[in-house]
Amino acid sequence: MINTLISLLILFWIVGLVSHIGGDFIHTLLVLAVSVFIFNIVMGRGARV
């Protein structure tokens, strides 16, 4: 689930950079998704909220 979210955000971020639409918003969401992904890796798969 989170990998799909990160993949979509990276895709939208690249499209935003190319077309200059919503670049800052997508960049913020991308940073948030990557930090959540890293948090999940550090905490392990068993740590579900």
N, C-alpha and C positions, 0 to 999 in steps of 0.2 A: 504494500500500500504506500509506504513512505517513499520507496524507490520510484514508483510511478509518479508520485507528486513531484519529486525532485527532477525526474526526467522532463515532465511537462513544464515545470518552471524554467528549466534551462532552455528548453525550446522556445518558450515565450520570451525569455530574456534576450536570446539571440535575435528573434524577430523584432523585438523592441529596439535593440541596438541598431539593427539594419534600417528599420523604418522610422526610428525616432518617435515611437508611440509608447508612452507609459514606461519608459526605461527605469526611472527611479523607483516606481512602485514595484515593478517586477524584480528589480535588483534587491529591494528590501525583502520581498517574499522569498527570493532565492537564498539569501543569507539566513533567514529564519528557518527554511527547510533544511539547509545544510547543517545548521546548529542542532536541530532536532534529530537529524540522522546521526550525527556524531554522538549526541547524548544517548541515543538508543544503542549504539555500538558499545559505548563505554559501560552502560548499565547492564547490557546483556539482553538476550531475547526473553528471559524469564520475567523481566521487570515490566509488567503490563499494568497500566493504570485503569 
